[in-house]
Amino acid sequence: MVWADYRKYVRHYGARIDIHEFVRLFELRAAGEKLAIPRAVSNAFMQEAGTDAERYCQQLIDQFEAAEVGRIQSELFQQRHRLADAERALLTKTTKKASEDKRIAGNKVAAAVAKLKELQQPHSAIEETRIFSGAYCPVMVMNDAGEYLVRPMRYLCRPPGMPPDSDRKYPGMYNARRTSLGGVWKPLYGRHHAVLVASAFFENVHRHRVEGRQLAAGEQEENVVLRFAPDSSDLMQIACLWSHWRGAGQPDLLSFAAITEEAPQEVADVGHDRCIIPLRDDQLSSWLTPAPKALDVFERILDDRAHPYYEHLLAA
């Protein structure tokens, strides 16, 4: 659950906004690039616009959403027609094809209705949003002038030199294991550090582990999603790595991964073995300052991180 509104970084840290990167991202999406930008991230630009660039972002968001409404309405018409055909076929004879058509069309109709409802809601200020792998959100880095800079990046890192299809081959690259920082993450560690501000994180676990018991005879494992948050309600300033990927004939990609390590006991007890690393306030500047020949400094920062106690509950 991350800060969706870039202005929160501006107000809280005195960060500057990389408005050119937001413009580029919204332009790519309006031109047809499939980018997962949560509406809460776009909404921040629809509240107020003090510059020409921000007003241009508003135009790009309106353009994209108008086209998206038209696309979804067309998809909804097609899937409702498919659903009706399947239901008529099942009245005559139950077949696997008709049953599958009914299930798939029904799911697509429900998804389209939900997305259409979201897009037709008025824009409102939403300070936080839940993100999933592949989604874009604001993160904070340090620019060459030593200033905090907030820019949008994809939560699925593609390090330099990796081909575009690595996103599919290595879908777990939204997390960077601390034990691998000297391996696959070596080109970024010590050079490209970021901070993501979040109030909670979510993990898939097995229900019997959450309930503190063994599986019963014949019982199948059941997956549930837990929401973890510091019991102090403090925000988490999560240590991340980021990448600026460039490829021939491809748009530039800014992406990031959260650094993880072994879970604290309260997280491990309910069935998850990894955890993000929240930084203390006095560590932010040092963490964000590149120092590829002083990795021991960053190791000490990660060792001396904040240690909240994570409470958990079933995610809605």
PLY file of the C-alpha trace (Angstrom):
ply
format ascii 1.0
element vertex 316
property float x
property float y
property float z
element edge 315
property int vertex1
property int vertex2
end_header
0.00 0.00 0.00
2.07 2.89 -1.36
1.91 6.64 -1.70
0.09 7.24 -4.98
0.13 11.04 -4.87
3.54 12.43 -5.87
2.71 15.60 -3.93
3.07 13.69 -0.66
6.77 13.21 -1.43
7.04 16.88 -2.34
5.42 18.01 0.91
7.02 15.47 3.25
10.60 15.40 1.92
10.84 18.63 -0.05
11.39 16.51 -3.17
11.26 17.85 -6.70
8.98 16.18 -9.25
10.40 14.73 -12.45
7.48 16.12 -14.43
9.11 15.24 -17.75
9.06 11.54 -16.87
5.40 11.69 -15.86
4.62 13.44 -19.17
6.56 10.82 -21.14
4.74 7.99 -19.37
1.28 9.48 -19.94
2.18 10.16 -23.59
3.21 6.54 -24.11
-0.01 5.28 -22.56
-2.19 7.66 -24.57
-0.41 6.48 -27.72
-1.40 2.87 -27.02
1.47 1.49 -24.92
0.09 -0.99 -22.38
1.18 0.53 -19.06
-0.35 -0.37 -15.71
-0.75 3.04 -14.06
-3.19 2.92 -11.12
-5.92 5.53 -11.41
-4.92 6.85 -8.00
-1.56 7.89 -9.51
-3.30 9.72 -12.37
-5.79 11.32 -9.98
-3.05 13.39 -8.35
-2.71 15.36 -11.59
-6.45 15.93 -11.91
-6.80 17.87 -8.63
-4.86 20.98 -9.54
-2.47 22.07 -12.25
-0.08 24.92 -11.67
2.12 24.48 -14.75
1.66 23.88 -18.45
3.22 20.43 -18.06
0.69 19.46 -15.39
-2.18 20.72 -17.55
-0.78 18.67 -20.43
-0.79 15.60 -18.15
-4.47 16.25 -17.48
-5.19 16.30 -21.22
-3.29 13.04 -21.73
-5.15 11.35 -18.88
-8.53 12.51 -20.22
-7.58 11.31 -23.71
-6.56 7.88 -22.47
-9.61 7.41 -20.24
-12.04 8.43 -22.99
-10.47 5.88 -25.35
-10.45 3.25 -22.60
-14.16 3.75 -21.86
-14.94 3.20 -25.55
-12.75 0.08 -25.70
-14.30 -1.43 -22.57
-17.85 -0.71 -23.72
-17.12 -2.56 -26.97
-15.59 -5.48 -25.06
-18.56 -5.55 -22.71
-21.00 -5.77 -25.65
-19.05 -8.67 -27.16
-18.77 -10.62 -23.91
-22.44 -10.15 -23.02
-23.32 -11.50 -26.46
-20.98 -14.46 -25.89
-22.52 -15.08 -22.46
-26.05 -15.02 -23.87
-25.09 -17.49 -26.62
-23.55 -19.85 -24.07
-26.60 -19.71 -21.81
-28.90 -20.47 -24.74
-26.72 -23.41 -25.77
-26.78 -24.83 -22.24
-30.58 -24.81 -22.25
-30.44 -27.35 -25.06
-27.41 -29.43 -24.08
-24.67 -29.21 -21.46
-21.30 -29.15 -23.20
-17.81 -28.36 -22.01
-17.44 -25.57 -24.57
-20.67 -23.82 -23.61
-19.87 -24.14 -19.90
-16.40 -22.68 -20.43
-17.77 -19.88 -22.61
-20.28 -19.01 -19.89
-17.61 -19.00 -17.17
-15.05 -16.97 -19.15
-17.58 -14.50 -20.53
-19.15 -14.05 -17.11
-15.75 -13.25 -15.57
-14.89 -10.82 -18.36
-18.26 -9.07 -18.07
-17.75 -8.61 -14.33
-14.21 -7.27 -14.82
-15.31 -4.88 -17.56
-18.23 -3.55 -15.50
-15.91 -2.93 -12.53
-13.30 -1.17 -14.68
-15.95 0.94 -16.41
-17.38 1.97 -13.06
-13.93 3.01 -11.87
-13.26 5.11 -14.96
-16.64 6.82 -14.78
-16.10 7.90 -11.19
-15.07 11.55 -10.74
-11.36 12.08 -10.11
-10.68 12.44 -6.42
-7.55 12.76 -4.30
-6.41 9.28 -3.22
-3.21 9.38 -1.23
-2.50 5.64 -1.19
-3.06 2.71 -3.51
-2.23 -0.97 -3.56
0.19 -1.90 -6.32
1.00 -5.23 -7.90
4.00 -6.39 -9.89
4.12 -4.49 -13.20
2.32 -1.40 -11.93
3.76 2.12 -11.94
3.96 4.35 -8.88
6.03 7.28 -7.59
9.37 6.50 -5.92
12.10 8.80 -4.62
15.70 8.95 -5.82
18.56 11.47 -5.61
19.36 13.66 -8.62
22.84 14.82 -9.66
22.40 18.05 -7.68
21.90 16.11 -4.44
18.14 16.81 -4.33
15.38 14.32 -3.66
13.51 13.60 -6.89
10.16 11.81 -7.22
9.52 10.00 -10.48
7.23 7.21 -11.72
8.72 3.74 -12.10
7.46 0.25 -12.79
7.38 -2.20 -9.90
9.17 -4.96 -11.80
12.81 -4.26 -12.39
14.61 -4.86 -15.67
18.35 -4.34 -15.11
20.45 -2.89 -17.95
21.39 -5.36 -20.66
18.46 -7.71 -20.09
16.10 -8.31 -23.05
12.45 -7.19 -22.89
11.22 -10.78 -22.58
13.08 -11.09 -19.28
9.96 -9.57 -17.67
8.14 -12.80 -18.56
11.05 -15.15 -17.90
11.86 -13.66 -14.48
8.54 -12.45 -13.01
9.99 -12.27 -9.50
12.27 -9.33 -10.29
10.05 -6.97 -8.31
12.00 -8.20 -5.25
15.78 -8.08 -4.91
17.08 -10.61 -2.41
19.75 -9.09 -0.23
21.87 -12.21 -0.65
21.90 -11.55 -4.43
22.97 -7.90 -4.33
26.48 -8.91 -5.42
25.12 -11.05 -8.25
22.31 -10.18 -10.66
21.79 -6.85 -8.88
25.47 -5.84 -8.88
25.11 -3.25 -11.71
22.55 -1.36 -9.58
23.69 -1.89 -5.99
25.65 1.14 -4.78
24.67 3.09 -7.89
20.89 3.28 -8.32
19.07 3.34 -5.00
15.47 4.43 -4.39
12.96 4.69 -1.56
9.31 3.66 -1.76
6.97 4.90 0.97
4.30 2.40 2.03
1.97 1.80 4.97
1.53 -1.97 4.50
2.56 -4.94 2.37
0.69 -8.05 1.28
1.77 -11.68 1.08
0.27 -14.97 -0.07
0.42 -17.64 2.65
-1.27 -20.94 3.47
-4.30 -20.77 5.74
-3.18 -23.61 8.03
0.10 -21.76 8.72
-1.82 -18.62 9.65
-4.01 -20.70 11.98
-0.92 -22.33 13.52
-1.83 -25.93 12.73
-0.94 -28.87 10.49
-3.01 -29.84 7.46
-5.79 -32.26 8.38
-5.96 -35.66 6.70
-7.06 -35.15 3.10
-7.12 -31.34 3.44
-5.78 -29.34 0.50
-3.60 -26.28 1.03
-5.63 -23.07 0.79
-4.07 -19.76 -0.16
-4.98 -16.56 1.68
-3.61 -13.01 1.44
-2.37 -11.28 4.58
-1.88 -7.57 5.07
1.17 -6.73 7.22
1.65 -3.30 8.78
3.80 -1.88 11.61
1.92 -1.95 14.92
3.07 1.66 15.45
1.26 2.71 12.23
4.53 4.31 11.12
5.13 4.64 7.39
7.77 2.35 5.92
10.56 3.89 3.84
11.47 0.81 1.84
14.98 0.32 0.47
14.85 -0.27 -3.31
17.07 -0.55 -6.36
16.12 1.05 -9.68
17.14 0.75 -13.29
17.10 2.95 -16.40
16.80 0.41 -19.21
17.43 1.38 -22.84
16.93 -0.80 -25.90
16.95 -0.31 -29.66
13.49 0.44 -30.97
12.01 0.32 -27.46
10.89 3.15 -25.15
13.15 3.80 -22.17
12.02 2.00 -19.03
12.42 3.15 -15.43
11.75 0.26 -13.05
12.52 -0.77 -9.50
12.61 -3.66 -7.05
12.28 -3.71 -3.26
15.18 -5.27 -1.38
14.10 -8.21 0.79
15.69 -10.43 3.39
14.65 -13.17 5.79
11.37 -12.40 7.53
11.21 -11.44 11.21
9.70 -14.04 13.50
6.15 -12.62 13.54
6.01 -12.80 9.72
7.67 -16.22 9.49
5.28 -17.64 12.09
2.31 -17.13 9.75
3.99 -18.68 6.74
6.07 -16.14 4.82
9.86 -16.23 4.63
10.72 -12.84 3.09
10.29 -9.22 4.18
11.05 -5.73 2.89
13.67 -3.53 4.60
12.39 -0.21 6.04
14.97 2.53 6.52
15.23 5.05 9.34
14.76 8.76 8.61
18.43 9.55 9.21
19.52 6.92 6.67
17.65 8.22 3.63
20.21 10.69 2.29
23.09 8.22 2.67
21.08 5.40 1.09
20.16 7.52 -1.93
23.69 8.88 -2.51
25.62 6.72 -5.04
28.84 5.19 -3.71
29.72 2.05 -5.72
33.12 1.76 -4.02
31.71 2.01 -0.50
29.24 -0.87 -0.37
30.14 -1.44 3.28
28.28 1.82 4.04
25.10 0.42 2.49
25.53 -2.91 4.26
25.63 -1.06 7.58
22.51 0.91 6.61
20.62 -2.28 5.79
21.82 -3.89 9.03
20.87 -0.86 11.12
17.42 -0.42 9.57
14.14 0.23 11.33
12.69 -2.81 13.13
8.91 -2.44 13.37
6.74 -5.23 14.70
4.39 -6.35 11.92
0.79 -7.07 12.79
-1.24 -9.01 10.24
-4.86 -9.44 9.21
-6.67 -11.10 6.31
-6.75 -8.76 3.30
-10.19 -7.90 2.00
0 1
1 2
2 3
3 4
4 5
5 6
6 7
7 8
8 9
9 10
10 11
11 12
12 13
13 14
14 15
15 16
16 17
17 18
18 19
19 20
20 21
21 22
22 23
23 24
24 25
25 26
26 27
27 28
28 29
29 30
30 31
31 32
32 33
33 34
34 35
35 36
36 37
37 38
38 39
39 40
40 41
41 42
42 43
43 44
44 45
45 46
46 47
47 48
48 49
49 50
50 51
51 52
52 53
53 54
54 55
55 56
56 57
57 58
58 59
59 60
60 61
61 62
62 63
63 64
64 65
65 66
66 67
67 68
68 69
69 70
70 71
71 72
72 73
73 74
74 75
75 76
76 77
77 78
78 79
79 80
80 81
81 82
82 83
83 84
84 85
85 86
86 87
87 88
88 89
89 90
90 91
91 92
92 93
93 94
94 95
95 96
96 97
97 98
98 99
99 100
100 101
101 102
102 103
103 104
104 105
105 106
106 107
107 108
108 109
109 110
110 111
111 112
112 113
113 114
114 115
115 116
116 117
117 118
118 119
119 120
120 121
121 122
122 123
123 124
124 125
125 126
126 127
127 128
128 129
129 130
130 131
131 132
132 133
133 134
134 135
135 136
136 137
137 138
138 139
139 140
140 141
141 142
142 143
143 144
144 145
145 146
146 147
147 148
148 149
149 150
150 151
151 152
152 153
153 154
154 155
155 156
156 157
157 158
158 159
159 160
160 161
161 162
162 163
163 164
164 165
165 166
166 167
167 168
168 169
169 170
170 171
171 172
172 173
173 174
174 175
175 176
176 177
177 178
178 179
179 180
180 181
181 182
182 183
183 184
184 185
185 186
186 187
187 188
188 189
189 190
190 191
191 192
192 193
193 194
194 195
195 196
196 197
197 198
198 199
199 200
200 201
201 202
202 203
203 204
204 205
205 206
206 207
207 208
208 209
209 210
210 211
211 212
212 213
213 214
214 215
215 216
216 217
217 218
218 219
219 220
220 221
221 222
222 223
223 224
224 225
225 226
226 227
227 228
228 229
229 230
230 231
231 232
232 233
233 234
234 235
235 236
236 237
237 238
238 239
239 240
240 241
241 242
242 243
243 244
244 245
245 246
246 247
247 248
248 249
249 250
250 251
251 252
252 253
253 254
254 255
255 256
256 257
257 258
258 259
259 260
260 261
261 262
262 263
263 264
264 265
265 266
266 267
267 268
268 269
269 270
270 271
271 272
272 273
273 274
274 275
275 276
276 277
277 278
278 279
279 280
280 281
281 282
282 283
283 284
284 285
285 286
286 287
287 288
288 289
289 290
290 291
291 292
292 293
293 294
294 295
295 296
296 297
297 298
298 299
299 300
300 301
301 302
302 303
303 304
304 305
305 306
306 307
307 308
308 309
309 310
310 311
311 312
312 313
313 314
314 315
